[in-house]
Amino acid sequence: MTLAGLTLRAERGRLIDKITQIDGVFCLALILIAVAGALMMFSIAGSSWEPWAANHITRFGVAFVLMVALAVIDLRVWAAIAYPLYAVSLILLIAVELVGDVRLGAQRWLDLGPLGSFQPSEIMKLGLVLALGRFYHGLSAERARLSWWLLIPAAMIGAPTLLVAHQPDLGTAVLLALTGLTVVILAGLSWKVIFAGAGLVLAALPPFFLFVLHDYQRQRILTFMNPETDPSGTGYHILQSKIALGSGGLLGKGYGLGSQSQLNFLPEKQTDFIFATLAEEFGFLGCATLLLLYAAVIFMALRTASLAHSHFGRLTAAGVTSTFALYVLINGAMVMGMAPVVGVPMPLLSYGGSVMLTVMVGFGLVQSVRVHRYSEVTASKSSLI
């Protein structure tokens, strides 16, 4: 056999070895959640694969293959693209402000002509985590606790958050801010700064509510506090969701028998409120089972983060996991009437390609951290700029 043949065989062997190191139980949990979403979409479409279930499964299949492909990429490559990806994402968010498409009163999309449109804020969710992980990888523990260096990650988080909030997309802006804050805290931020920051946020809430939020956003918050004041208007979503949740009882009404979703009383039943659809048909037991799957995914991803030898690997895996956990927390609270309706879907369960792609690319990074957990990412001075 020639030297080229031996080299090719060795490369194939290394690739197969990397793929076998991907967490199989983790992948199975993701598949089960996606299948549950497809089954609910099949049910609410009147036992039809169209228009949602078939597309959902196809998109998940493509995204799953992409996750596996990204998992074999060396962690040092992720570190190398961290700052460029963040910079490109920020430029695209600025482009949205200048030339973005306006739909339903929001300017969130960039039109790519025959390729369709996309939301740059989805790219920023990953770009922010990578950039913060790269920044703190090259920062000493002392500087990470409390120093003027904190201004840099504050700006890195604040710039995209403000741009997204201006679109307006309050749900994604909150996700970006909380994800960034989670990475900063995990990097070793001083508790003094955390408590001081929490106090400032609380003090800023009244003027933020009165002078920064749009009228419809203020109305959502007021409706959340008392949806019965406008049951057929702004309170309709929350009230119908609560009816669906309560009517499911312990075991649910049965597959395909949910009146709120089947009779179209429940709005956005295939996206934002699909969890309420599941609650109506499968009851408390079905919801608890799904939440256990989500908890298992979060636990396994955090365990992967803890196993990484590099600070970059730990922070990025934990950051991606926090984004996923926030999706679940915010959507669950929203559906149960414990948070305002902000348009945050239940990941992998809800219909929609953008969020699914973002989540699976992020999990590709998490599995890359697992596969390359012994890799060391060089901390150079360039990582601080």
N, C-alpha and C positions, 0 to 999 in steps of 0.2 A: 504494500500500500504506500502511496506517495505521501510526502510530508504534508501537502495540502489536504489530503484525505484524512490523515490522522488529526490534523488541526481542526477540521470540520467536525469530526466525530467527538473530539474533546469539547468543542463549543456546544454541541448538541447535548452532550452529557451534563455540562454545567447548567444549561437552560432547563433541562428536565429536572435536575436536582433542585433548582430554584422553585420551579412550579410545585414540586412535591412538598415544599416547606410552607406553602400557603395554608392557612388555617381552614381545614375542611369543615369543621363544625360552624365556624363563623360564616362561611359561604352558604351552608345549609340553612342557617337562620335567615340570611338575606333572601334566599330563594323562597322560603316559607312565607315571609312577609309579602313579597311580590306576588306570589300565587294567591294569597288571601285577598290582595287588592284586585287581582283579575277576576276572582270568583265573585266579589261584591259588584264589580262593574258588569259582569255577565248577568247577575241577578237584577240589578236596577235598570238594565236595558231590555227587560222583558225576556230573559233567557236567550240573549243574542250576543255573539262575539263582537258585533258592531254596535256603536261606533268606538267603544273604548277598550274592551278587554283584549282583543287581538293586538291592537297597537301597543297596549301596556306590556304584554308579554314579549312582543317583538323588541320593543325598546329596552326592556330589561335584559333580554338575551344579548343584545349588542353591547349594552353597558357592562354586563358581566364579563364578556370576553375582553373588553377594554380594561376592566379592573385587573384581570389576570395578567394582561400584557404590561400594564404599568407596574405591577408588583415585582417584576423581574428587573426593572430599571434600578441601577445602583443608586444608593442614597446620596452619593456625592453628586450625581447628575441633578437630583432634585434640589440640592443646595446651590448648585451652579445657576439654575434657572429661577431661583427664588426672587431676586431683585428685578430681573428683566420682566418676569411675569407680573409682578406687582406694578411696575412702571407702565407696561402695556395696558393693564386693567384700568389704571388711573386715567390714562390718556383716552381710553374708550369711554369711560364715564364722563369725561369732559366733552367728548364728541356727542354723547347723548344730549347734553345740555345745549349744544349748538345745532345739531342736525337730526336729533332723534325723532322717531315716529311718536305721534300722540295718539293714544287709544284710550277711550273711556275717561278722558280728562287727565291721563297720566302720560308723561314722556319718559319711557323706560327702555325703549327698543332701538336698535340700530338695524336698518334695512340693508341686506346684502344682495338685493335684486333677486336673481333666480335661485340663490341659495337660501332664501327666506330671511327671517329676522331672528335676533337673539338679544338677551339681556346681559350686558357687560357686568352687571352686579353679581351674576352667578360666577363669573370667572374670578371676580375680586374676592369671593368667599374663600377660595383656595389660595389666591395670590397673597392675601393678607396673612394667613396662617404661615405660609412658607417664608414670607419676608420677615415676620416677627421671629420665627424660629431661627432664621439665619442671623438676624441681628443679635439676639441673646446668646447664640452659640459662641459669638466672639466677644462677649462681655463678661467681665469678672462678676463673681457673686456679690461683691461689695457695691459695685456700680449698679447692679440689677436691683438691689434693695432700695436704695434712695440716693439719687444724684441728679445732676442736670441732664444726664443721658436719658432720663425718663421723658424729656421733651420730644425726643425723636420718635419713640413708639407712640406717644400721644398724638403726634402729627400724622403718623402713618395710619392710625385708627380713625382720627377725626376727619381727615380729608375725604376718604370714600364714604364715610358715614353721612357727612353733611351733603355730599353730592347726591347720594341715594335718597336721603330724606327730602331733598328738594324736588325729586322727580314727580310726584311724591310716592315713596314706597316705604312707609313707616315700618312694616314688618321686617323687610330685609335690612333696613337701617339698624333696627334693634338687634337683629342677628349679628351683624358685623361688629357693632359696638360691644356686645356681650362676649362674642367669640374672642375679639382682640383683648378685652379685659381679662378673660380667663387665661390666655397665654401669658400676659404680663404678670398676673398673680402667680401662676405656676413657675414662672422664671425666677421668682424670689422677691417680689415687691414687698417692701416693708409694710407691716400691718398698720403703722401710723398713717401712711399715705392712703391705705385702703379705707380706713375709717374717716379720714379727712375728706377723701373723695366722695364717700357715701353721703356725708353731711352736706357737701356742696351740691350734689345731685338733688337731694331732698329739698334744699333751699331753692334750687332753680326750677323745680317742677311747676309751681304756680305761674310764674311768668312765661315758662315754656308752653303751658297749656293755653294761656290767654293770648299770647302774642306771636307764637311760632307755628303752632298747629293750624292746619287748614280747617275751615268750618266743618266739613264732613268728618274730619278726624276727631274734632271735639265732640261732635254729635255721636260718634261711635262710642266714645268713652262714657258720655252721659247715658246713652242707651244701655251700655253694659251694666251700669249701676242700677238702672231701673227700666228694663225693656218693656214693661207693661204700659208705660206712658204712650207708646206708639206701636201697638201690637201688629198693625198692618203695614207699617212703614219701616223705620230704621230698626225697630225691635223684632221684626219678623224672623230674621235669621236665627237669633239666639233662642227665641221662644219655640220655633219649630224644632230646633236641635234638641232642646230640653224635653220636648214631647217625645221625640224619637228615642232619646236615651231612657226616659222613664218608662215608656210603654214596652221596652224590651224585657224588663223584669230580670229574673235570675237566668233563665235559659233562652229567652228570646221568643219571637213569634214563629220562627222557622225560616229556612232558606227560601227567599223569593216571596215572602209573605209580609214584608214590612210596608204598612200602609203609607207612612209618611214619605218614604222614598219612591215606592211603586206608583203612588198617585200624584207625585211631583209637588207635594207640600214642602218637602225639604229642599232648600236651595243649594246649589253647588254640590249636589249629592255625590258626584264622582270625584270631586277635588277637595275643597276645604272641609267639607262635612261628611266625608266618607266614613269617618270613625263613628259618627252618629248612625249612619246606615248599618254598620256592622253591629252596633249596640242594639238596634231595634230587632234585627233578625237573629242574633246569637246571644243577646243579653249580657249580663254581667260576666258570665263565664267566658264568653267569647272575647270580650274586651280584656279581661284579666290575662287570658292566654296570649293575646297579641302583645300586651304590655310586657309580659314576661319575655317574649321574643326580643322586643326592643331592649329590655334590660340586659339580656344575654349578649346582644350585639355590643352594647355600650361597655359592659364588663370586659368582654374579650378584647375589644379595641384598646381600652385603658391598660389592660394587662400587657398587651403588645408594647404600648408606650413605655411601661415600666421596665421592660426587658432590654430596651435599646441602650447601647453603650454610649452613644453620642447624645449630647444635649440637644442638638438639632432634631434628631430622631424622636426623642421623648416629647419635645414641645410641639412638633408638627403633628404627631400622631394624636396627642392629647387635644390639640386645637381642632383638628378635624372631627374628633369624637364629640367635643363640646358643641360644635355646630349641629351635628346630628341629634344630640340630646336636646338641644334647644328647640329644634324643629318639633320633636315629639312633645316636649313640655308645653310649648306655646300653643300648638294645635290642639292638644288635649284640653288645656285650660280654656281655650277659646270655644271649643265645642261644648264643654260643660258649663259655659256661662261664667267662668272664673276669670276671664280676661277679655278685653275688647276684640272684636273681629278685625284682624289685621291681614288676612289673606296669606297666612302661612300654612302650607299643606302638610299632611302627615307623610313623612318620607317613605318612598317605595310602595306605600299603600294607595296614595292618591294618584289620580291620573295627571300626567304632565311630564314632558321629556326633559325640560331644563333642569328642574330640581333633581330628577333621577340621575341625570348625567353628572351633575355636580357632586352628589352624594357618592356615586360609584367611583368617580375619579379620585375623590378624597379617600375612599376605602382602598383604592389602588395604592395610594401613598402609605396608608396604614399597613397594608400587607408588604409593601416594599421595606418598611421599617422592620417588620418581622423577619423577612427573608434576609435582610442585610443588617441584622441587629448587632453584629460584631464589627461592622464597618466603622471606621473613624473618619469624621468629617473635619478637615483642617480648619482650625480657627486662625484666620489671618487678620491683619489690620484692615484689609479690604472689606471684611465683613462688617465693619462699623460705619461704612459710608454708603 
